[in-house]
Amino acid sequence: MKTVIPMLAVAISTGGFTLLAADDEPGQDHSTQYKQLEQQIDDYWHVHSTWGGTVNIDREQTLVRLMRAEVYSWQLQNNLEKRNDEEDWSIASAISSRLHELVLIAASNAIPVLRKHPNQRLAKLLMTHLEAYPYIWAEESYGDLLPNLRKLLHAKSK
């Protein structure tokens, strides 16, 4: 299972781009927000990680790849919704829901590592990503993620 999730994230993040390029149309209000978030995720790779060790680097890369794949799924849903393609939108929505679940699991697993090895860039990116999610998820069992990230960022800034 541990190798399936990173492979899924890579496959969706690379394959999703092709689908988005074909579906790219001006319009929906979230499009700009998703493009900005996509750029922030892409920019994240240009800086050396503060996390040491293979396990932590793998965890960080998996989380960032999952976030990228999730943003692509949001963009795809947005485009399908604009086209009134309900059948494909529902498929994209199911994929997006699964990706969101994987992002929440990976983010939850990253919190203890962020406490031991602070990574401000990752914490900020993760917080921005979770706040951009187009649906309410705070009632889920991961409702403590944003407060924990805010505490980590606030503690570091003191």
N, C-alpha and C positions, 0 to 999 in steps of 0.2 A: 504494500500500500504506500510505503514511503517513497518509492520511485514512481508510482503511478501519478501522484499529484503533481510533482514537478514536470513530468512528461506531458500531462494534460495541460498545464499552464503554458508550456512552451508551444505545444501544438495549437492551442486556441489563440495565443498572442501572435503567432506568426500567420496562421491561417485566417484569423479574424480580420487582419489588416486587408487581405485581398477582398473579402466580402464587403468591408466598409468602403473601400475604394470604388467598388461598383455601385454602392448605395449612397455615395456622398452627394447630398443635395442641401442647398441652403434652407433654413427654416427654423425649426423648433428652438425654443429658448434655452434648452439645456446644452445644445450643440457647442456653444462657445465655452461653457464651463467644462464640458468633457474634453474638448481639444486642449484647454489649458492644463487640465489634470494629466492628460496624456503626455503633454510636453514636460511637465514636472517629473513624471515617472521616467521619461527618456533622459532627462537631465541628471537624474539620480545616479545613473551608471557612470558619469564622467568624473566622479570623485571617489577616492579610495575609501573603502569601508573601514569603520572604526571597530568592527567586530572581528575578533581573532578566532582562529580555529576553523577547521573544515565544516564541522557541524553547524556552527553559527553562520558562516558564510552561506552555506546551503540553505539554511532557514531564511536568511535575509533575501537571497536571490529568489527562492520560491515565493515568498510573500510579495515581492515587487512584481514578479511575473504574473502572479494571480491578480494583483491589482490592475496591471495592464490589461490582462484578458477580460477582467470585469468591466473596465472602462470601454473596451471594444464592444462588449455585449450590450452595454447601455446605448452606445452610439447606433449599433445595429437595430436595437429595439426602437429607438427614436425614428430611424429612417423607415422601418417597416410600418410603424404606426402612422407616419405621414402618408404612406402609400396605401393605407387602409388594408394592409395585408394581414388579416387577423390570424390566418392559419400559421404562417411563418413567424408572426409576432409571438404567438403562444409558444412555439418551439423555442424561439430566442429567449423568451421570458423564463421558461423552465431551465434553460442553460444558465441564464443570468442568476437565477435563484440558487442553483447549485454552486456556481462560482462564488456568490456572496457568502454562502455557508462555509466554503473552503477558506475564503479571505478571513472570515471571523475566527475560524479555528486557528489559522496560521497567526493571526494577530494576537489572539489570546495566548498562544504558545510563545510569542515573541516578548510579551510583557516582562516575564522574569529575566530574560536576557537583557532587555533594555534597562532593567534596574541594576543589574550587575555591570553591564558594559553600555553606558549611555551612548545613544546614537541620535543626536538631535535631529539630523536631517531625516532619518527614517521615521522617527516619532512624529515629526511635523507632517511628513508626506502621508503617513498612515492616518493621522487625524484628519487632514484635508480630504483624503479619499473617503473615509467613513462618513464625514459630514456631507459629502457630495452624493451619497447613495440616494437615489430618487424615491425610495419608499421608507416608511417608518420601520425600524428594526430594533430600536432601543428596548422594546418590551421583551425581545427574545432573551435567551439566557446569557447573552453577551452585552447586556446593557451597561455593564461597568467598564467597558473598554475605553470609551471617551473620557470618563472621569479619571481613570488610571493614567491615560496618556497626558491629560492636562496636568495631573499631579507631577508626573515625570518631567514635563517641560517647565513647570513652575519651579520645581525643586532645583533644577539645573540652572535656572536664571537667577536664583538668589545668590 
